[in-house]
């Protein structure tokens, strides 16, 4: 299920990036220069879903249960649909680059890459914790600075995921990306609250003073 859900956005975005004649006017595509942020956005988007795919294959461990077809269709429709909308705008020949230029793009791209790295290291830490064979306990921060977020929140992987999409929105300055980021904040918040309640039951002493996803706030 997750492989299908994540492979779609990866391939769909690339179809818009190469500006197929069935999607964009070829005269406009040839005439209009691509701003560097268009290439950077493609790299970041592909990096995000490639990370998801690799983690699905080599990091995450899933139960043997089957995902209902209804949930699979909803998940694919959501991710594939938003990818098409986002990619259409960013790769359009008339795309307007961010208002504050290179500085805005560079800052947002750096934040995006940091969030992607953080998300990966948190997922690795969670996978190791769940399959280490030791007595179950809440994951602890390590020497890796990206894991220090465990000191403040119980679901730092969701914090980093939200950070990635907010950064992507700032970098591209497009409405579709902003709407997607907003919906991801809502979804991740719901998942974080659900997990936080579960953690409170299992690891109350370690979790009671932590927020669920955003430090201090919730």
Secondary structure, DSSP 8 states (H G I E B T S, - for coil): -HHHHHHHHHHHHHHHHTT-TTTS-HHHHHHS---HHHHHHHHHHHHHHHHHHHHHHHT----S----HHHHHHHHHHHHHHHHHHHHHHTSTT----TTHHHHHHHHHHHHHHHHHHHHHHHHHHHHHHTSSS--------SSGGGGGGGTBS-HHHHHHHHHHHHHHHHH--HHHHHHHHHHHHHHHHHHHHHHHHHHHHSHHHHTTSBSSSTTT-
